[in-house]
């Protein structure tokens, strides 16, 4: 993702990256198994290591692949958010409910122990942190749910809906470092099918980039085969956050305000 890139240029980068069959195949490999190293991906293609690196670099520039360091290894993760933004721009008024699919890849996400999502938002770190921790603003992009906490390390947070006295989720703020990093443990409570999944971890990382911010959300400590509801809503949540901060408008794709 290029610093200061406008929405049209962002779309162009996504379409250009997806136009090549090898790059689409790389996304398919990460779709099948997220968090692979360059060496693991290289084994699946009849080309040089340098060739695979060039294709991955273009996918990274388009925001479709996010990398994370784990010791000496560099892991690659599929990031569906740019596709979600394209979807919201042109397709959302015709879309099925959001749970039916997250992207034009038209397949279900493979279950993984870790999911990484990255998005660039034209805002300040302080405004972004406020949008993450303010209950009123949070309700504008996280399905209408509200969050309450005193936002200190070790404190509790709760997520709820005006429609019901039952909590949608709860957990602990493990690290609180405004406006840079927030780490939370979370137990999902919105349905019997997710309550049994137990505790997972969510890490929000904010980095200033020119006049914008890069927000990376890592949802990990998921069991193998975890219920997709636990992490499947992140593309819509983060798309709604970007929409609100940059335009002041609500994202109204199907399901986006289901708890309001």
PyMOL commands that set and color helices and strands:
alter all, ss='L'
color gray80, all
select helices_A, chain A and resi 7-18+21-32+38-42+49-61+81-90+92-94+98-100+125-133+135-138+192-195+228-230+234-247
alter helices_A, ss='H'
color red, helices_A
select strands_A, chain A and resi 65-70+73-78+114-121+146-149+156-161+164-177+181-188+199-209+212-220
alter strands_A, ss='S'
color yellow, strands_A
deselect
rebuild
show_as cartoon
